[in-house]
Amino acid sequence: MGTVTVENLKKSFGKVQAIAGISFETVAGEIFGIIGADGAGKSTLLQILVTLLTPSGGSGTILGYDIFKDYRKIRTLVGYMPERFSLYPDLTVEENLQFFTKLFNVRQSSEDLSLNTFARQLIPFKNRRAGKLSGGMKQKLALSCALVHNPQLLILDEPTRGVDPISRTEFWQKLISLRDSGKTIIVTTSYMDEANLCDRIAFCDQGRFLLTDSPQSIINKEKEPIYAIRGSNMFRLLQTVRQWERTKACYTFGDTLHLRIDKGYSTDELLHFLKNSGCPDVSIQAIKANIEDCFMQLVNNPEKAETTIN
Amino acid sequence: MGNTLIYLLEKEIKQFVRDPFLPKLALFFPVMVILILPLVADLDFKNISICIVDNDNSTFSRRLIASVQNTSYFRVHDFPSNYKAALNDIEQNEADLILEIPADYEKSLTRQHPQKLSITANAVNAQKGNAGINYLMQIIQKTIKENGSQVSSMNSAYPEMITIRNFYNETLNFRFFMIPALMAMLIILLCGFLPALNIVKEKENGTIEQINVTPINKLTFTFAKLIPYWLMGLLVLTIAMLIAYWVYGLAPIGNIGIIYGIALLFILTMSSIGLIVSNYSSTMQQTAFVMFFFIITSILMSGLFTPIESMPGWAQTITNFIPPRYFIEVMRGVYLKGCTFPDVSIQFLKLGIFAIILMAWAALSYKKQL
């Protein structure tokens, strides 16, 4: 049995359906990433998993405990890091750690803490108020607090949002080492590079999972060619490319445009079209699809998603 | 539960002490309220502006005018020549009261049916008008009585003056009446408002989310929120009582233990109300608004400023559900009348019931799950 097993989970707020039937299963010792735009229902799903919200329908177990009945037990077994920094800003780093350690009724010496968490990095700041920490440090402290009771399952809601790239890397290294020590981690993110670090990812859109698989096989399954376009006036270029009748999808990706075209047409025709439309200096290059391309493809063509799942 | 409660309390107290504002407020508030409010919330009217129309111009009328001028209650605004001119002063809001002495009033005093003095009051402020009329009647009666030796056969014409003696607050010092009630107001404000803002602050900061995923139980959490205000309320009450003693020389006649006993129940009641409101609201604005409404209602209906006995019947029934009422009754009773415990046991019982019900409600309304 999986660490987390949910079946057809639903949650509505009034008329708004935030979760429209999600089923998935995680296995012990994996990082399960949930990728999706803001408002896709990721946070709601996580709040259900940590028993902060009661689902409107469906069923599920966390570490073998029922999410409806055994929420008290689940709370002692799961580590949760909400999207917003939610430790006490007016308590110091050390006080926050001690406070949450005590609330979970665990006896843990300070050595245990430093082995298990970022606490070693936090030692120089232990007398600083949590509210005065930098963004990266706050997240490290929050993760440390989520780990005080040595949970087997960690649920992290966008833990690296607004964190600098170096801290992000450190944070993910930590997650990977936690995974290697046997913990299961469910993490949401809107950074596609982080998606590649997950063992499996789920694309979430409008309260549904469009696709669940490992990042590598998602990319491998993508057969359609993607073209990267560069030019001098990118905005004009984007609008012009979208006017071409063979364009299926075109969107910005960093400093390039990514393009999908109808089958059986070549980019030479596009170059010709662009020249006639007043965009002369353009380079087009066929590339391999990445996770974001797959995500965009699925979100724009949900009917295709259904078939991929089944 | 025991240990967790201690950790939570430790956290609450640390947070309170570290707040840049709250500890100062808890000290400044009682000092401010007890030092300043008793001086301004005074229903003894002084300096009532009066116009006297003297059509008599006799020895008696001059004596009467002199007695009016001699009290601190009245300030003679003018001596208009006729009633119409005096009425004009009232319309201009320059005078509160007109005393008209008819012509030949002194002479008529010796007759069987003397002429009548006329008093006209501006009753826009009804209390002030009434108070003015009462003071003036007393002065007039006194003057007539003093005049009595010179005027023959007057005893039959005037009934004996009513003698009034005020029990419990013999100097009718309004401050003594107000101070115990102001102490109640202090507790209502501090121990009602602050807990109300406390939980909602955790909601706004998001810290409640982290607390909710811990295995901590509702009752422990609620207790941890109530106990700090208990301590704070007792501290504030002590400060207020010390100031009342040092500055106004007002000490409770009854047992101080009764005051602390009822205060314990009352603080618990008020903090529970605060927590309930806090549990049901999601922003500080909502909480503050609801609490404000509640506090204004309870201050006005608890008998703090206006006696409950003079409210309409239905309103008196409502006051049974206003917890501050009982606290104020006990405070005034012990401070001014020296009530003993049996005298106020009903109030203890009722407030105790409120405390238990509201505390249970506070604990139940705290939802760890949304």
Chai-1 contact restraints between the chains, C-beta under 6 A:
chainA,res_idxA,chainB,res_idxB,connection_type,confidence,min_distance_angstrom,max_distance_angstrom,comment,restraint_id
A,V50,B,V213,contact,1.0,0.0,6.0,A-B,restraint_1
A,L52,B,N212,contact,1.0,0.0,6.0,A-B,restraint_2
A,L53,B,L370,contact,1.0,0.0,6.0,A-B,restraint_3
A,T54,B,Q369,contact,1.0,0.0,6.0,A-B,restraint_4
A,R75,B,V213,contact,1.0,0.0,6.0,A-B,restraint_5
A,R75,B,P215,contact,1.0,0.0,6.0,A-B,restraint_6
A,T76,B,P215,contact,1.0,0.0,6.0,A-B,restraint_7
A,Y80,B,V213,contact,1.0,0.0,6.0,A-B,restraint_8
A,P82,B,E209,contact,1.0,0.0,6.0,A-B,restraint_9
A,R84,B,G206,contact,1.0,0.0,6.0,A-B,restraint_10
A,S86,B,G206,contact,1.0,0.0,6.0,A-B,restraint_11
A,S86,B,T207,contact,1.0,0.0,6.0,A-B,restraint_12
A,S86,B,E209,contact,1.0,0.0,6.0,A-B,restraint_13
A,S86,B,Q210,contact,1.0,0.0,6.0,A-B,restraint_14
A,Y88,B,T207,contact,1.0,0.0,6.0,A-B,restraint_15
A,D90,B,Q15,contact,1.0,0.0,6.0,A-B,restraint_16
A,D90,B,R18,contact,1.0,0.0,6.0,A-B,restraint_17
A,F99,B,K11,contact,1.0,0.0,6.0,A-B,restraint_18
A,K102,B,Y7,contact,1.0,0.0,6.0,A-B,restraint_19
A,L103,B,T214,contact,1.0,0.0,6.0,A-B,restraint_20
A,L103,B,I216,contact,1.0,0.0,6.0,A-B,restraint_21
